[in-house]
Amino acid sequence: MKVKVVNKASNELKLEVEGIGHTLCNLLQKRLLEEENVELAGYDIPHPMTSTAIIYVRTKGRVKPEDVLKRALTKARERNTEFSKELEKAFKKA
């Protein structure tokens, strides 16, 4: 996976990420939009034959988009850990 900063401003961030698809991008977009200081978040996969995604986020006020992105990734990891634990419990009961 390669990450490249395409555009960075005080309240906007645009990244190009190689090696990811809709699954991870959709999860990240959802977590970003849950943040109260996010004005806009989304992604685009410009060509269906590649696994390169463009992820963008715009924040409100003086909140740095990279900080919001880090928080969103942390929340996604926490939810994944929680799901994994619950799944293990369910398998033990079955």
VEXTI-863535 format. One line per field, with one value per residue: residue number from 1; x, y, z of N, C-alpha, C in turn. Coordinates in Angstrom, 2 decimals, m for minus. Atoms other than C-alpha are relative to their C-alpha. Example, Ala and Ser with C-alpha at 12.3 -4.5 7.8 and 13.67 -1.06 7.14 Angstrom:
<rs>
n: c(1/2) $
n_xx: c(0.89/m0.82) $
n_yy: c(m1.19/m1.19) $
n_zz: c(0.00/m0.06) $
ca_xx: c(12.30/13.67) $
ca_yy: c(m4.50/m1.06) $
ca_zz: c(7.80/7.14) $
c_xx: c(0.90/m0.77) $
c_yy: c(1.20/1.09) $
c_zz: c(0.00/0.73) $
</rs>
This chain:
<rs>
n: c(1/2/3/4/5/6/7/8/9/10/11/12/13/14/15/16/17/18/19/20/21/22/23/24/25/26/27/28/29/30/31/32/33/34/35/36/37/38/39/40/41/42/43/44/45/46/47/48/49/50/51/52/53/54/55/56/57/58/59/60/61/62/63/64/65/66/67/68/69/70/71/72/73/74/75/76/77/78/79/80/81/82/83/84/85/86/87/88/89/90/91/92/93/94) $
n_xx: c(0.85/m0.73/0.82/m0.61/0.78/0.23/0.28/0.14/0.25/0.31/1.20/0.26/m1.03/0.30/m1.01/0.08/m0.40/m0.06/0.17/1.24/1.20/1.21/0.31/m0.70/0.37/1.37/m0.10/m0.66/0.91/1.06/m0.58/m0.30/1.25/0.49/m0.71/0.78/m0.73/m0.18/0.98/0.11/m0.92/0.39/m1.08/0.25/m0.92/0.14/0.10/0.36/m1.04/m1.11/0.36/m0.45/1.13/m0.24/0.77/m0.03/0.72/m0.02/0.45/0.56/m0.80/m1.46/m0.33/m0.85/0.57/m0.81/0.37/1.30/m0.24/m0.61/1.06/0.91/m0.68/m0.02/1.35/0.22/m0.75/0.70/1.21/m0.44/m0.38/1.25/0.69/m0.76/0.27/1.39/0.06/m0.58/1.00/1.10/m0.47/m0.09/1.36/0.62) $
n_yy: c(m1.17/m1.26/m1.17/m1.23/m1.20/m0.70/m1.40/m0.21/m1.39/m0.09/0.77/1.01/1.00/0.92/1.04/1.07/1.22/1.17/1.30/0.14/m0.06/m0.61/0.44/m0.83/m1.41/m0.22/0.00/m1.23/m1.11/0.03/m0.45/m1.43/m0.75/0.02/m1.04/m1.24/m1.08/0.30/m0.62/0.81/1.12/0.93/0.64/0.31/0.94/m0.53/1.00/1.29/1.02/m0.25/m0.03/m1.29/m0.82/m1.37/m0.26/m1.42/m0.44/m1.43/m0.22/m1.29/m0.77/0.16/1.41/0.52/1.21/1.18/0.43/0.64/1.27/0.91/0.42/0.89/1.29/0.61/0.51/1.17/1.10/0.39/0.74/1.28/0.81/0.33/0.98/1.24/0.62/0.48/1.13/1.15/0.44/0.65/1.30/0.90/0.38/0.78) $
n_zz: c(0.00/0.08/m0.26/0.50/m0.25/1.26/m0.33/m1.43/m0.38/m1.43/m0.33/1.03/0.23/1.09/0.05/0.99/m0.70/0.88/m0.63/m0.76/0.82/m0.56/m1.36/m0.97/0.24/m0.49/m1.46/m0.41/0.27/m1.02/m1.27/0.12/m0.04/m1.37/m0.73/0.03/0.66/1.42/0.89/1.19/0.08/1.06/0.74/1.40/0.65/1.35/1.06/m0.61/0.20/m0.91/m1.42/m0.53/m0.45/m0.42/m1.21/m0.31/m1.20/m0.28/m1.37/m0.38/m0.95/m0.04/m0.22/1.08/0.59/m0.33/m1.35/0.12/0.69/m0.98/m0.94/0.73/0.14/m1.33/m0.26/0.86/m0.62/m1.22/0.40/0.53/m1.16/m0.69/0.83/m0.06/m1.30/0.01/0.93/m0.71/m0.97/0.74/0.47/m1.15/m0.36/1.08) $
ca_xx: c(0.00/1.31/m0.08/0.60/m0.60/m2.13/m3.36/m3.04/m4.50/m5.51/m8.92/m8.66/m6.76/m6.66/m4.79/m4.04/m3.88/m2.76/m3.89/m7.30/m10.81/m14.36/m14.54/m11.91/m12.77/m16.45/m15.65/m13.30/m15.79/m18.49/m16.22/m15.11/m18.70/m19.43/m16.95/m18.70/m15.97/m16.09/m17.85/m17.19/m15.65/m15.60/m13.55/m13.27/m11.77/m11.09/m10.75/m12.36/m9.30/m7.02/m6.95/m6.01/m8.41/m8.57/m9.71/m10.71/m11.83/m12.74/m13.11/m14.91/m13.09/m9.51/m9.62/m6.83/m8.07/m5.15/m6.17/m9.75/m8.51/m6.37/m9.35/m11.57/m8.98/m8.67/m12.45/m12.52/m9.81/m11.70/m14.92/m13.02/m11.58/m15.01/m16.56/m13.79/m14.38/m18.15/m17.66/m15.42/m18.09/m20.75/m18.61/m18.08/m21.84/m22.62) $
ca_yy: c(0.00/3.42/6.73/10.04/13.47/15.09/18.29/19.61/22.87/24.14/22.45/20.11/16.94/14.81/11.50/8.98/5.47/2.49/m1.00/m0.38/m0.69/0.29/m1.73/0.18/3.52/3.18/2.33/5.28/7.66/6.55/7.07/10.49/11.63/10.69/13.35/16.60/18.80/17.20/19.22/16.84/13.39/10.99/8.95/8.13/5.21/6.84/3.65/0.26/m1.66/m0.17/m0.31/3.33/5.49/9.21/10.03/13.56/15.32/18.93/20.12/22.99/25.76/25.23/21.46/19.80/17.19/14.88/14.83/13.95/11.23/9.70/9.69/8.06/5.34/4.71/4.36/1.94/m0.18/m0.18/m1.30/m4.05/m5.31/m5.20/m7.12/m9.72/m10.37/m10.67/m13.02/m15.29/m15.40/m16.31/m19.13/m20.58/m20.64/m22.32) $
ca_zz: c(0.00/m0.96/0.29/m1.41/m0.28/m3.36/m1.73/1.80/3.09/6.52/6.34/3.34/2.64/m0.49/m0.54/m3.26/m1.86/m3.91/m3.02/m1.48/m2.79/m1.96/1.26/3.19/1.56/2.41/6.02/6.32/4.72/7.16/10.18/8.90/8.44/12.06/13.19/14.12/12.63/9.19/6.53/3.64/3.27/0.39/m2.01/m5.67/m7.53/m10.90/m12.91/m12.17/m13.37/m10.72/m6.95/m6.49/m4.51/m3.94/m0.40/0.53/3.68/4.47/8.05/9.73/11.56/12.64/12.95/10.96/8.49/9.28/12.96/12.04/9.69/12.44/14.85/12.22/11.62/15.37/15.68/12.75/14.41/17.71/16.01/14.21/17.51/19.14/16.23/16.34/20.07/19.61/16.67/18.75/21.49/18.94/17.54/21.01/21.62/18.30) $
c_xx: c(0.90/m0.98/0.76/m0.94/m0.09/m0.20/m0.19/m0.14/m0.39/m1.23/m0.38/1.19/m0.47/1.16/m0.25/0.56/m0.06/m0.24/m1.22/m1.18/m1.15/m0.23/0.65/m0.37/m1.38/m0.02/0.61/m0.89/m1.09/0.52/0.33/m1.27/m0.65/0.66/m0.74/0.69/0.28/m1.14/m0.27/1.02/m0.48/1.23/m0.45/1.02/m0.13/m0.15/m0.26/1.06/1.21/m0.50/0.57/m1.22/0.48/m0.94/0.11/m0.85/0.17/m0.61/m0.55/0.97/1.48/0.45/0.80/m0.60/0.81/m0.31/m1.33/0.15/0.59/m1.05/m0.96/0.62/0.06/m1.37/m0.30/0.72/m0.70/m1.26/0.35/0.37/m1.24/m0.77/0.69/m0.27/m1.41/m0.17/0.55/m0.98/m1.12/0.42/0.09/m1.37/m0.62/0.38) $
c_yy: c(1.24/1.15/1.23/1.17/0.76/1.49/0.11/1.50/0.01/m0.81/m1.03/m0.92/m0.94/m0.97/m0.94/m1.25/m1.16/m1.26/m0.15/0.14/0.65/m0.37/0.90/1.47/0.32/0.05/1.30/1.22/0.07/0.52/1.50/0.83/0.00/1.08/1.33/1.13/m0.27/0.60/m0.90/m1.13/m0.94/m0.63/m0.25/m1.03/0.30/m1.03/m1.37/m1.09/0.22/m0.02/1.25/0.84/1.39/0.26/1.48/0.31/1.51/0.21/1.41/0.70/m0.28/m1.44/m0.51/m1.28/m1.25/m0.52/m0.75/m1.37/m1.03/m0.50/m0.99/m1.39/m0.74/m0.59/m1.24/m1.22/m0.52/m0.81/m1.38/m0.95/m0.47/m1.09/m1.36/m0.75/m0.58/m1.21/m1.26/m0.56/m0.77/m1.38/m1.01/m0.50/m0.94/m1.45) $
c_zz: c(0.00/0.22/m0.45/0.30/m1.32/0.25/1.51/0.25/1.47/0.39/m1.06/m0.16/m1.10/m0.11/m1.16/0.67/m0.98/0.82/0.88/m0.94/0.75/1.46/1.05/m0.16/0.56/1.52/0.51/m0.21/1.07/1.34/m0.04/0.13/1.38/0.86/m0.14/m0.75/m1.47/m0.80/m1.21/0.07/m1.08/m0.65/m1.43/m0.44/m1.49/m1.12/0.63/m0.14/0.91/1.44/0.65/0.31/0.35/1.18/0.31/1.22/0.14/1.38/0.19/0.95/m0.12/0.23/m1.20/m0.56/0.31/1.40/m0.03/m0.67/0.95/1.00/m0.66/m0.16/1.34/0.33/m0.84/0.58/1.25/m0.31/m0.54/1.14/0.74/m0.77/0.08/1.31/0.05/m0.91/0.66/1.04/m0.68/m0.49/1.14/0.43/m1.02/0.05) $
</rs>
